[in-house]
Amino acid sequence: MKLAYWMYAGPAHIGTLRVASSFKNVHSIMHAPLGDDYFNVMRSMLERERDFTPVTTSVVDRHVLARGSDEKVINNITRKDGEEQPDLIVLTPTCTSSILQEDLNHFVQQAQLVSRSDVLLADVNHYRVNELQAADRTLKQIVEFYITKARKNGELSDSPFKTERPSCNILGISSLGFHNAHDLRELKVLLRDLGIDLNLVIPEGASVHELKHLGRAWFNVVPYRELGPLAAHYLQEQFGTPFIDTCPMGVVETARFIRQAQKILNEQGILVDYEPYIQEQTLHVSQAAWFSRSIDCQNLTGKKAVVFGDSTHAAAITKILAREMGIHVVWAGSYCTYDAEWFQAEVGEYCDQILMTDDHTRVGDAIAQAEPAAIFGTQMERHVGKRLRTPCGVISAPIHVQDFPIGYKPFLGYEGTNQIADLIYNSFTLGMEDHLLEIFGGHDTKEVIHKGLSADSDINWTREAQMELNKVPGFVRGKVKRNTEKFARERGLTEISVEVMYAAKEAAGA
């Protein structure tokens, strides 16, 4: 275990709470010490929720440590059962409270005897999985719980009746998901255009009592790899329901998604041809295909970019940059290190290198060394870009409140292609902006000097060298600084003087 001040994916209990709080009328009891109870504030702020987040903390304090937690946890469950009357109460420990090694399953069994609500223990290993993995497992666990319950009550057969018209479930839309609400709206439009009804969306806005109807869908849609695949595999095992796990992000992948839906429907006896629809949308609704061949976008050809984020968004944006817009992706990476094999297979041919890490300092240093024209990453990479004076487009969680837009900004479907094209184009410094930066020196007035992104600088700058560096136009100052430090480091120098600066300039042939 290590201390970190920035985490790309949070601890496991955050994933469980994201899923549980997305369902309607589900309450969570978090067994945790004070300090682990920041989820309510985070969700209320980022999602701009009008209602209270349905999460209660059963606080682990010195009295609990002395007497045990069973009485307090059970009392909190039964109290919330009486006050809120939820359909389901989910009990989750945190990595801190898990140290106590208590039998929480026993607590749940005891509470179930006196509770009218269903009570479920989130069954995840808090030391081995992160927020995303825990969210995926919790969704599958809740689905399995209610499918099993429906079977026991005689409400569900092994082969439930399918809906009269072709329909699908969308799995993985949740609270605190990156642009999830916007993506859902765009997916609904896309499916409606294809003549496909929506059976259920889970977990966001769904009732747990509706989960027994999941098997009625003709197929399942899993737009994000981080949340939904385990539930999709479970439903395939239980009901033989096929699923599409292609993320419809970008012109090419959206067309591939539609063709997979066509194949599934044709195999089930519904003959459809979606090629005219793909052609119409690509040429006249999505502006991305035209824009990528316009004179404006031609200025991006060969520009260097780096991409970092969760598996879904980092892979999709990498393919859009390289395949659809002709931009050179120096390296692409993801903090979903457990998904390295899939990520390599998806983007290996579209970038020079792949970086799989959850260490933000490695990411920052890799960006500094690559010296890209633009960054596409998370909120952390946006901070890195500001320090390097390199523009950054935010394409993945973790994100800032400003990346939860009130306006409509999907990343999926054909409207998503327009939003992404705008984001990519506007993330580069081009044309007149370059000219103006050269004239006015940008907005930089600081004299702060850093080596790359790491704090452990081994190079000192003399006061005269610092003054000389500050005369360099702001938009190239970072590059000059890094090249000079690289020159000094290669020669074993620990101090940069004005003479070293001129020598580095001469060595670079400038």
C-alpha positions in Angstrom: 0.0 0.0 0.0 1.3 3.5 -0.9 0.2 7.0 -0.2 -1.0 8.9 -3.3 -2.3 12.4 -3.7 -3.8 11.6 -7.2 -5.6 8.5 -8.1 -7.0 7.8 -11.6 -9.5 5.2 -10.3 -10.8 5.5 -6.8 -11.0 2.7 -4.2 -13.5 -0.1 -4.6 -16.2 1.2 -2.4 -16.6 4.3 -4.7 -17.5 1.9 -7.6 -20.0 0.1 -5.5 -21.6 3.3 -4.4 -21.8 4.7 -7.9 -23.8 1.6 -9.0 -26.0 1.4 -6.0 -26.9 5.2 -6.0 -27.7 5.0 -9.7 -30.7 2.6 -9.1 -34.0 4.0 -8.0 -34.9 3.5 -4.4 -31.7 1.8 -3.4 -29.9 2.9 -0.2 -26.3 2.2 0.7 -24.8 1.7 4.1 -21.1 2.4 4.1 -19.2 0.7 6.9 -16.3 3.1 7.3 -14.3 5.5 9.5 -14.8 9.3 9.1 -12.7 10.4 6.1 -13.9 7.7 3.8 -17.4 9.3 3.5 -16.6 11.8 0.8 -18.8 10.1 -1.8 -21.9 12.1 -1.0 -20.2 15.4 -1.4 -18.5 14.4 -4.6 -21.7 13.1 -6.2 -23.8 16.0 -5.1 -21.2 18.5 -6.5 -20.3 16.8 -9.7 -23.8 15.6 -10.7 -25.4 18.8 -9.4 -28.0 16.5 -7.7 -31.1 18.1 -6.3 -31.9 15.2 -4.0 -29.7 13.8 -1.2 -27.4 11.0 -2.2 -28.8 7.7 -0.8 -25.7 6.8 1.2 -25.4 6.5 5.0 -22.1 6.0 6.8 -22.0 3.6 9.7 -19.0 5.2 11.3 -16.2 3.0 12.7 -15.0 4.8 15.8 -13.2 3.9 19.0 -16.4 2.4 20.5 -16.8 0.1 17.5 -13.2 -0.9 17.7 -13.8 -1.8 21.4 -17.2 -3.6 21.2 -17.4 -4.7 17.5 -19.6 -3.4 14.7 -22.5 -5.8 14.5 -25.0 -4.0 16.7 -24.3 -0.6 15.1 -24.4 -1.9 11.5 -27.6 -3.8 12.0 -29.2 -0.9 13.7 -28.3 1.4 10.8 -29.7 -1.0 8.3 -33.0 -1.4 10.2 -33.3 2.3 10.8 -32.9 3.2 7.2 -35.3 0.4 6.2 -37.9 2.1 8.4 -37.1 5.7 7.4 -36.5 5.4 3.6 -38.3 2.1 2.8 -35.9 1.3 0.0 -36.3 -1.8 -2.3 -32.6 -2.7 -1.6 -30.0 -1.8 1.0 -26.4 -2.4 -0.1 -23.8 -2.8 2.7 -20.2 -2.0 1.6 -17.1 -1.7 3.7 -14.1 0.4 2.6 -10.5 -0.7 2.4 -10.0 0.9 5.8 -12.8 -0.9 7.6 -12.0 -4.2 5.8 -8.9 -4.3 8.0 -11.2 -5.3 10.9 -11.9 -8.7 9.1 -15.5 -8.8 10.4 -18.1 -11.2 9.2 -20.3 -8.7 7.3 -22.3 -11.5 5.7 -23.5 -12.5 9.1 -24.5 -8.8 9.7 -26.6 -8.9 6.5 -28.3 -12.2 7.4 -29.2 -10.8 10.8 -30.5 -7.5 9.3 -32.5 -9.4 6.7 -34.6 -11.1 9.4 -36.1 -7.8 10.6 -35.9 -5.7 7.4 -38.6 -5.4 4.8 -36.0 -4.4 2.2 -33.7 -6.7 0.5 -30.2 -6.5 2.0 -27.1 -7.3 0.1 -23.4 -7.2 0.9 -21.2 -5.8 -1.9 -18.9 -8.8 -2.6 -15.7 -7.2 -3.8 -12.1 -7.5 -2.6 -11.2 -4.0 -1.5 -7.4 -4.8 -1.6 -7.3 -6.2 -5.1 -9.8 -4.2 -7.2 -10.3 -0.5 -7.9 -13.4 1.6 -8.4 -14.0 0.5 -12.0 -13.6 -3.2 -11.4 -15.8 -3.0 -8.2 -18.5 -1.2 -10.1 -18.6 -3.8 -12.8 -18.8 -6.6 -10.2 -21.4 -4.9 -8.1 -23.7 -4.4 -11.1 -23.4 -8.1 -12.0 -24.0 -9.1 -8.4 -27.2 -7.1 -8.1 -28.5 -8.4 -11.5 -27.7 -12.0 -10.4 -29.4 -11.4 -7.0 -32.7 -10.4 -8.6 -32.6 -12.9 -11.5 -32.1 -15.7 -8.9 -34.8 -14.2 -6.6 -37.3 -14.1 -9.5 -36.6 -17.7 -10.4 -37.1 -18.8 -6.8 -40.5 -17.0 -6.7 -41.6 -18.6 -10.0 -41.6 -15.3 -11.8 -39.0 -16.2 -14.4 -38.4 -19.1 -16.8 -35.1 -20.2 -18.2 -36.2 -18.8 -21.6 -38.3 -15.7 -21.0 -40.5 -14.3 -23.8 -38.8 -11.8 -25.9 -40.4 -8.4 -26.6 -42.6 -8.3 -29.6 -40.4 -5.8 -31.4 -36.6 -5.9 -31.5 -35.3 -4.4 -28.3 -32.1 -4.1 -26.3 -30.8 -3.3 -22.8 -28.1 -0.7 -22.3 -25.7 -1.8 -19.5 -23.3 0.5 -17.7 -24.9 4.0 -17.7 -24.2 5.2 -14.1 -23.8 8.1 -11.8 -20.4 10.0 -12.1 -19.8 8.4 -15.5 -18.0 10.6 -18.1 -20.8 12.2 -20.2 -23.0 9.2 -19.5 -26.3 11.0 -19.5 -25.5 12.7 -22.8 -24.3 9.4 -24.3 -27.5 7.7 -23.2 -29.6 10.3 -24.9 -27.6 9.9 -28.2 -27.8 6.0 -28.0 -31.6 6.3 -27.6 -31.8 8.4 -30.8 -29.5 6.0 -32.7 -31.5 2.9 -31.6 -34.8 4.6 -32.4 -33.6 5.4 -35.9 -32.7 1.7 -36.3 -36.2 0.6 -35.2 -34.9 -0.9 -32.0 -36.9 -0.4 -28.8 -35.2 0.1 -25.4 -36.0 -2.6 -22.9 -34.0 -1.5 -19.8 -31.2 0.9 -19.0 -29.1 -0.2 -16.0 -28.2 0.9 -13.4 -29.1 4.6 -14.0 -32.7 5.2 -13.2 -33.8 1.6 -13.1 -35.7 -0.2 -10.4 -34.3 -3.4 -9.1 -37.7 -5.0 -9.5 -37.4 -4.5 -13.3 -34.2 -6.6 -13.5 -36.2 -9.8 -13.9 -37.2 -8.4 -17.3 -33.6 -8.1 -18.6 -33.9 -11.5 -20.4 -36.7 -10.1 -22.7 -34.3 -8.0 -24.7 -33.1 -9.4 -28.1 -29.5 -8.2 -27.3 -27.5 -6.1 -24.9 -25.4 -3.0 -25.5 -22.3 -2.4 -23.4 -20.9 1.0 -24.5 -18.1 1.1 -21.9 -15.6 -1.6 -21.0 -15.3 -0.3 -17.4 -18.9 -1.0 -16.4 -21.3 -3.6 -17.8 -19.2 -6.5 -19.4 -19.7 -8.9 -16.4 -23.4 -8.4 -16.4 -23.5 -8.9 -20.1 -21.7 -12.2 -19.9 -24.0 -13.3 -17.0 -27.1 -12.5 -19.1 -25.6 -14.4 -22.0 -25.0 -17.4 -19.8 -28.5 -17.3 -18.3 -30.6 -16.4 -21.4 -28.3 -16.8 -24.4 -28.6 -13.0 -25.0 -25.9 -11.8 -27.4 -24.3 -8.4 -26.7 -22.4 -5.7 -28.5 -19.4 -4.3 -26.7 -18.2 -2.1 -29.5 -18.1 1.5 -28.3 -19.9 3.6 -31.0 -17.4 6.5 -30.7 -16.2 8.0 -34.0 -17.5 7.5 -37.5 -15.8 4.1 -38.1 -16.7 2.5 -34.8 -20.3 3.8 -34.9 -20.8 2.2 -38.3 -19.3 -1.0 -36.9 -21.7 -0.9 -34.0 -24.7 -0.5 -36.3 -23.5 -3.4 -38.5 -23.2 -5.7 -35.5 -26.8 -4.8 -34.5 -27.8 -5.6 -38.1 -26.1 -9.0 -37.9 -27.8 -9.9 -34.6 -31.2 -9.0 -35.9 -30.7 -10.8 -39.2 -29.6 -13.9 -37.3 -32.9 -13.7 -35.3 -35.0 -13.6 -38.4 -35.5 -9.8 -38.7 -34.0 -8.8 -42.1 -32.7 -5.3 -42.0 -30.2 -3.3 -44.1 -28.7 -0.4 -42.3 -26.1 0.6 -45.0 -28.2 3.4 -46.4 -28.7 4.8 -42.9 -24.9 4.6 -42.2 -24.3 6.4 -45.5 -26.8 9.2 -44.8 -25.6 9.8 -41.3 -21.9 9.8 -42.2 -22.4 12.2 -45.1 -25.1 14.5 -43.9 -25.6 14.3 -40.1 -22.0 13.8 -38.9 -19.8 16.6 -40.0 -16.7 14.8 -38.8 -16.0 12.8 -42.0 -16.2 16.0 -44.1 -14.3 18.1 -41.5 -11.4 15.6 -41.3 -10.8 16.2 -45.0 -11.3 20.0 -44.9 -8.5 22.5 -45.4 -8.7 23.4 -41.7 -8.1 19.8 -40.6 -5.3 19.3 -43.1 -3.3 21.6 -40.9 -3.4 18.8 -38.2 -1.9 16.2 -40.5 1.3 14.8 -38.9 0.8 16.9 -35.7 1.9 14.9 -32.6 -0.5 14.0 -29.8 -0.6 11.8 -26.8 -3.7 10.1 -25.3 -4.4 8.8 -21.8 -7.5 7.8 -20.0 -9.7 4.8 -19.2 -9.6 2.0 -21.7 -12.8 2.8 -23.6 -12.1 6.5 -24.2 -8.4 6.3 -24.7 -8.7 3.6 -27.3 -11.5 5.3 -29.1 -9.8 8.7 -29.2 -6.5 7.2 -30.4 -8.3 5.5 -33.3 -10.1 8.7 -34.2 -7.0 10.8 -34.1 -4.9 8.3 -36.2 -7.4 6.7 -38.5 -10.0 9.5 -39.1 -7.9 12.7 -38.8 -4.4 11.7 -39.7 -2.8 12.9 -36.5 0.4 11.2 -35.3 -0.2 9.6 -31.9 3.2 9.3 -30.3 1.9 7.2 -27.4 -1.4 6.1 -26.0 -2.1 4.8 -22.6 -4.6 3.8 -19.9 -4.7 3.6 -16.2 -6.8 0.4 -16.5 -3.6 -1.7 -16.1 -5.7 -4.9 -15.7 -6.9 -4.3 -19.3 -3.5 -4.1 -20.9 -3.9 -7.0 -23.3 -7.2 -5.6 -24.8 -5.8 -2.1 -25.0 -2.7 -3.3 -26.9 -4.8 -5.3 -29.4 -7.1 -2.3 -30.0 -4.6 0.5 -30.5 -1.2 -1.1 -31.1 -1.3 -0.3 -34.8 -2.4 3.3 -34.3 0.4 4.7 -32.1 4.1 4.4 -31.7 4.1 3.3 -28.0 1.7 2.2 -25.3 1.9 3.2 -21.7 -0.2 1.3 -19.1 0.2 2.8 -15.6 -1.7 4.3 -12.8 1.3 6.5 -11.7 0.6 10.1 -12.7 4.3 11.0 -12.5 5.2 8.5 -15.2 2.4 9.9 -17.4 3.6 13.5 -16.8 7.2 12.7 -17.6 6.2 10.8 -20.7 4.2 13.8 -21.9 7.1 16.1 -21.2 9.6 13.9 -23.2 7.2 13.5 -26.1 6.6 17.3 -26.5 3.3 16.8 -28.3 1.3 19.5 -29.9 -1.8 18.5 -27.9 -2.7 16.2 -25.1 -6.0 14.2 -24.8 -6.4 12.9 -21.3 -8.0 13.3 -17.8 -8.1 16.3 -15.5 -4.6 15.4 -14.3 -3.2 15.6 -17.9 -5.0 19.0 -18.2 -2.9 20.2 -15.2 0.2 18.7 -16.8 -0.6 20.5 -20.0 -0.9 23.8 -18.2 2.5 23.4 -16.7 4.0 22.5 -20.0 2.0 25.2 -21.9 0.5 22.4 -24.0 -3.2 22.4 -24.8 -5.2 19.5 -23.5 -8.7 18.1 -24.3 -10.4 16.2 -21.5 -11.6 12.9 -22.9 -12.0 10.6 -19.8 -12.6 10.5 -16.1 -11.4 11.5 -13.5 -12.7 14.9 -14.3 -13.5 18.4 -12.9 -16.9 19.8 -12.4 -16.5 21.8 -15.6 -16.4 18.5 -17.5 -19.9 17.7 -16.4 -21.5 20.1 -18.9 -25.1 21.3 -18.6 -25.3 21.5 -22.4 -25.7 18.5 -24.7 -22.2 17.0 -25.4 -22.3 13.3 -26.1 -19.2 11.4 -27.2 -21.2 8.4 -28.7 -23.1 8.2 -31.9 -23.1 10.6 -34.9 -23.7 13.8 -32.8 -20.7 12.5 -30.7 -18.5 12.5 -33.8 -19.2 16.3 -34.2 -18.4 17.0 -30.5 -15.2 15.0 -30.7 -14.1 16.7 -33.9 -14.6 20.1 -32.3 -12.7 19.0 -29.2 -9.8 17.7 -31.1 -9.5 20.7 -33.5 -9.9 23.2 -30.7 -7.3 21.5 -28.6 -4.5 22.4 -31.0 -2.8 25.8 -31.3 -3.0 26.7 -34.9 -2.7 29.4 -37.5 -3.3 33.0 -36.3 -3.1 31.8 -32.7 0.5 30.7 -33.3 1.3 34.0 -34.9 -0.3 36.0 -32.0 1.5 34.0 -29.4 4.8 34.7 -31.2 4.1 38.4 -31.3 2.8 38.8 -27.7 4.6 36.0 -26.0 1.3 34.4 -24.8 0.0 35.1 -21.3 3.1 33.9 -19.5 4.5 36.4 -16.9 6.0 33.8 -14.5 9.6 32.9 -13.9 8.9 29.5 -12.5 11.2 26.9 -13.9 10.7 23.1 -13.6 12.4 20.1 -15.0 9.7 18.2 -17.0 7.0 17.2 -14.5 8.9 15.4 -11.8 9.7 17.3 -8.6 13.2 15.7 -8.3 15.1 18.1 -10.5 18.8 17.5 -10.7 19.6 20.6 -12.7 20.1 24.1 -11.3 19.8 27.3 -13.3 21.9 30.4 -12.6 20.0 33.6 -12.1 21.5 35.0 -15.4 20.4 31.8 -17.3 16.9 32.1 -15.8 16.7 35.7 -17.0 17.9 34.7 -20.5 15.3 31.9 -20.6 12.5 34.3 -19.7 13.4 36.3 -22.9 12.3 33.3 -25.0 8.7 33.6 -26.3 6.4 31.8 -24.0 5.0 29.3 -26.5 8.5 27.7 -27.1 10.1 28.4 -23.7 9.2 25.0 -22.3 10.8 23.2 -25.3 14.0 25.4 -25.1 14.2 24.7 -21.4 13.8 20.9 -21.8 16.3 20.7 -24.6 18.9 22.7 -22.6 18.5 20.5 -19.6 18.8 17.4 -21.8 22.0 18.8 -23.3 23.4 19.5 -19.8 22.4 16.1 -18.5 24.0 14.2 -21.4 27.3 16.0 -20.5 27.1 15.5 -16.8 26.5 19.1 -16.0 24.5 20.0 -12.8 24.2 23.8 -13.5 23.0 25.7 -16.5 24.7 29.0 -17.2 24.1 31.4 -20.1 27.2 29.8 -21.8 25.6 26.3 -21.5 22.4 27.7 -23.0 24.2 29.0 -26.1 26.1 25.7 -26.4 22.9 23.8 -26.3 21.4 26.1 -28.9 24.4 25.6 -31.2 24.3 21.8 -30.7 20.7 21.8 -31.8 21.6 23.6 -35.0 19.3 26.6 -34.2 
